[in-house]
Amino acid sequence: MDRGPSTVGTVYDIQGFSVQDGPGIRTTVFLKGCPLRCPWCHSPESQRFHIQLSWQRSKCVGTQECGLCLDRCPKSAISAAGSEPVDPAGNDAAGGGAVATIDVDWSRCDDCGVCAEVCPAGALSMWGKRQTVQEVLERVVKDRPFFERSGGGVTISGGEPLSQADFTLALLAALKQAGLHTALDTTGYAPWAVVEETLPYTDLYLLDLKAVDPDAHRAATGVDNAPIFESARALAARGARMQVRIPLIPRFNDGRETVQEMGRFVSSLGPAVTVVQLLPYHAMGVSKWDRIRPQGPVFEAQTIPEDRVAGLKAVLEQWGLSVQVH
Amino acid sequence: MYEFSPIGPRVAQVRQTYRDSIPSVCVERFLLVSEFYRANPTMPPMIKRAKNLLNLCENVTILVNDGEVVVGEVGSRYRASALFPEYGIGWLFQEIRSGHFLDRALDPYAMTQADMDAIMPWEDFWAVNNLSAYTDAALPPEFADIVGNGVVQFGIEHTGAGPVGHFCAGYDTLIRKGFGAIKTEALERIDAMKGRLYGEDALKEEFYRAVAICADATITLARRYAAECRRQAAECTDLARRAELTEMAEGLERVPEHPARTFLEAVQSMYIYQIAMSLDGNLHGLTFGRVDQYLNDFCQADLAAGRITRERAQEILDLFCLKIAEMNKIWPSFATEAAGGYTSGQLITLSGVKKNGTDATNDVTYMLIECARRLLLHDPPMSLRIHEGTPDLLWDAAVECTKACGGVPTFESDKVIIPNMLQRGLSLESARNYCLIGCVEPGGCGDDWSANGGPGQESFWRIPSAVLLAINDGVNPMPHFDGSPQTRTGLATGYLYEMETFDQVLDAVKRQMEYFVDWQVAFTNIRESVARHYMPLPIASATFDGCLESGKDVMWGGARYNGTGTAAVGIGTATDSLAAIKHMVYDTKLVSAREFYDALMAGWVGYEPLRQRVMKETPHYGNDLEYPDEIAEWISKVYNDKVRSCVGIRGNHWSPGFYPVATHVAWGKLTWATPDGRKTGDPLSDGISPIQCMDVSGPAATLKSALRVDHERCGNGTLLNMKFHPKALEGGGKAKLIDLMRTYFDLGGMELQFNIADADMLRDAQIHPEQHRDLVVRIAGFSAYFVELHKQLQNDVIRRTELQL
């Protein structure tokens, strides 16, 4: 297997100073593609494995002044649209005025990227970029002085990084070789053989758990949770350090019983779990769903009131867990 | 984690009075000065300034307001602004005559018709008898040739109306020595030369006489306040207040003539001196310096002797800060767009190292942070000096403070600034004793006439305009106000489309920059040569190290150390502009030089797709990218090298800096479209901050880019403004933010300041100002109540990239 500096992966973002992804000041590398389809996902652009088109109407300068994309699409997926205010708040290229923009026919679009190449404003752009381990490494080591001061390092996240196993393993190895602290943010949904290979290079696992109940998990995410729990137990058995992250989703896993079950499971992992992070649902990702190929109805929910979150936190704490709310 | 204590009812009441008061214009000083100047046309300026001050101190209204323990007022009413006609006040006459004075949109002031009627007859008298007019008259004719260049900010009229401010006087000397001893020393020196004035002795003798008069003036003012306290005490039925008024009276009978004995006397001595200096001059940026260092000994002695409690000490400081907040000075209406919010720039410096190099943090350090955090005051601004040994608790208190009170304090690094002071020639002890002046400018504390804001009006310089002139054959594309095109005001460096390589572009930029730095220096040196003649500052010189020894006023080079500071605005915009030209025209050749030039000269109008492409394709400063950052480094080197080679009229070297107060917005309005895709009139980048919203790689990357400016050579300060979302400080975020700052300072960064604000909340404050009256934000060089700012400055805060953690 070819794993080294030239191994290529699909990266959709590298975020400096992402301090909630592990200890200290961290730089997080987000890999594209995830086997789960959580409807509440706040990074919908991370779900598909291939590089895909993003269309952001508020950035479009309008077909009157520009229109460079109109004739370029090989699939004729782009057409002129009527004139409308693209953003009533005025935070757009047209300053809130009415602009004749375009429509994207997603049924025709095959994410070839020709339109994004010509779009001067970046209203049409591509999510994801093919990068080598070496390129990613060169970017993240720039932040080394900040890691050293704060006890931070690099987190690999996604998407599901273990779905790009070769790239993730090569990157982890390169980061360790560079003397950096590594964290792997994973759903745990991967064959144990793959997870096991990460052990020598991973200082901390950020393990995302959604639900203990297999049916509920499958119904919501589209996949079985058995491999996830197997990964969790095996990691604990092998002495890995773990932070468990639980997205608290209204009507899905925010019931006391559900949280109770989760507490039981997490506590069974023993001292491997240093902390549990509760991530109450927020709607910040909603606008991103508009920018990509529609994939069913957009998840809508209210945020969970703070006192309720505090109550659920207390439930977990009864299991002797150290819990943080983010 | 630092625990803040609640404020007591008395302080809360005084604060409420402050927040509910509407500033007004007081004509008392105007009329006293007018009569004095008319009656004394032949008096030499040094003596005239001193006697003018004495006349003011003998005659201004004495006001001891309810609840105050520290007293002193520059006007005849609470929160009134005095007027300074001798500096040039044509703008006020114009505003009054226009009929719109009372409906100023920003920094509104009340003024009675009777007061307007009282000053209008003096218009003709002051039209010719003022510093601004004298300066205009002193400018050589060739200055007219370069007006309108857009790089250096001055005209050939009304050039001297600004203050002769921006310094830190010797408050510590005053508190510990007293004006009595200073006067005695001055008189002894006069005696020593009596009847035998050789060389420059005549000037020295005049200076010593002026110092003695200023000592009398300040002592007189204090005595008059003492009498008022006694009068109120006699009438007061509240026994506790009566005792307090009596204590205040005893203190004011003691200081500033004699050394302070108690904490309250030390604070009062400092403040009455501040009032005297404010009555004397048209001052702004009248910096307090290291207040925690001056006061802590007194505080500890009082605590040890049981004279005060910690709560009482805190209350005295709370009321002291509320006095500072109350003091304000009216600015011309046009200037409020750039620096609104009644800011007075009376900066306080906290902590840092002592003269012996050890940590200087003390109880008063924390108490002053308590003042800002709990009283939510934008004034006094505070700067916190950071060094390796800064206690974690102090870091915590300071971050909590800036979270509640945007940008208070700013964070300044001893690691960079002390070497910088040494480079300027300060001794190690003096260098370690530095303070911040005005906004972010380092200077010595009581021994350094650092003239950080230039010798007079702030001395600013717009880099993006130098870039425009460089590629447009020395002509500013921004038309005159009447719409007529500019003629050539810079060097004829040719047009962009004639330049075959990017190095030719850089060479043209360098030549324009050096040319205009020289003009800036020439202008400023001329202005100072006029100002020192008409507006010497014996009241400030009296406490400066070096002045009594040398027999010279600070304006004449009497202080132990001397400097002149200037600041460049828009390095982010200029960097991205040059990066855009390099990338689009020379490296990728995505567009021809001719088309790029045409688009720019059209202000990008009709070239929107190209403008968008420029913004999208160009690597931007602020993202830790070599391509733009090496240009930023180059610009700062060209600017720093040139400025540092210039010589001021006190024989001193000039110091470069990168901070804008808030002029990046006001001057953005006067700057043509720039090659980075910025449209005509949009704000310029601020300090060494990246262009708003172009730093998309997180704060660590922004800081790495900012470090490419060589901070240790920026003796006049750098400013980096960041905005964090409140969520960023939750959980372990605060510790990480502190580590972020520490790393920046480890790597050679000089200054950082933050707003911890949510853009949605700021937008809501624009719509419902009444619900956000106490929201303090940092603009660039100062903090202010958000709702009191010009909409454009508000938008500038909102637009700044919101950094999530």
Interface residues (C-beta under 8 A of the other chain):
Chain A: I14 Q15 G16 F17 S18 V19 Q20 G24 I25 T27 V61 E65 C66 L68 A93 P120 A121 G122 K142 D143 P145 F146 E148 R149 S150 G152 Q324 V325 H326
Chain B: E608 P609 L610 R611 Q612 R613 M615 K616 D624 S697 G698 P699 A700 A701 K704 A728 E730 G731 G732 G733 A735 K736 D739 L740 R742 T743 D746 L747 L803 Q804 L805
